[in-house]
Amino acid sequence: MSMLPGWLTSLLFDGLWRGAGVVVSFFPLIVLFFVFMSLIEDSGYMARAAFLMDRLMHRLGLDGKAFINLLLGYGCNVPAVMETRILSSRYNRVVSMLLIPFTLCSARLQVFVFLVGVLFTPASAPWVLLALYLASFCAVIGMGLLLRLFRIAGQPEPFIMEIPPYRLPTLHSVLMRSWQEMKDFLYRAATLIVGGVVVWLLTHMPADQAPASAGTWAGILRRAASPLFAPLGIDWRETIALLFGVIAKEIVIGALAVIYGGADLGARIAAQVTPLEGLSFMLFVLLYTPCVATVAAIRAESRSWRITLLGLALGLGTAWLASLLLYQGGRALGFS
């Protein structure tokens, strides 16, 4: 490696290796998540959960089947949006696909697990993660009630669904389903290769500028976005990571690894970001624009750019307002 030019060495290690390595380290956690989801699905409990949640879902103008779609969203938004085609009315399909991006998917979970471990003590970190899940539930319910007021399309319909018997999940079925999900996860994680390279270019180009300085392309983006994100307590480094999070949420941590550089990413973030700023950033990640694959799925299933753009606007608007209230409210209460 000593024979390679300095810029190429930096690109290979800072742009590719470090960005991908941070996210792949979450693979064991994702394996456990998919195994437990497969056990629940194969046991026959999903249909019963739909019936149990039917009353609550009707308050949102949906039926119990939509609960299954929302629950799938906590694994991955893309298949959850695609599964809305099984719903009985256009109203259910449209509202469900607008609510699914507010669920805390496994890609967002990777970001949150890393950041809460860096910014909070071992005693408080699980409670912060639980609070993010509760924020996701509240966002889904609140947005559902808001959408019901505007009556986007159609009316709620009676809920009819066959209840399958309980059954013991087979090892083969659980492993096959989990393996398929894990392969999809690894495929999505491969996008870090592209994301890491682009982030490296933003923070190192033009070549005559110091890395991540005000004269780089990242510095130009920082000045443009500062008026919008400064009231939220989100620094320019996190702002650039958010831009790449639109491609895939897994890229957020990889982008931060490239931007901060250095061997110990956690220590560098902890030295630059306060817990309140970290909470504001994580809340924004939870609520803002979903990944491009989810946006494409919404466009394909709704067959409407109006619905797709509405979903993007709802996410960005809700994320900005929620992070603003959290950060400014925390400062008013004396949390710095």
ABEGO torsion letter per residue (X at the ends): XAABBAAAAAAAAAAAAAAAAAAAAAAAAAAAAAAAAAAAAAAGAAAAAAAAAAAAAAAAGBBAAAAAAAAAAAABAAAAAAAAAABABAAAAAAAAAAAAABBBAAAAAAAAAAAAAABBAAAAAAAAAAAAAAAAAAAAAAAAAAAAAGABEBBBBBBBBBBBBBBBBAAAAAAAAAAAAAAAAAAAAAAAAAAAAAAAAAAOBAABBBGBAABAAAAAAAAAAAAAAAAGBBAAAAAAAAAAAABAAAAAAAAAAAAEEABAAAAAAAABBAAAAAAAAAAAAABBBBAAAAAAAAAAAGBAAAAAAAAAAAAAAAAAAAAAAAAAAAAAGBX
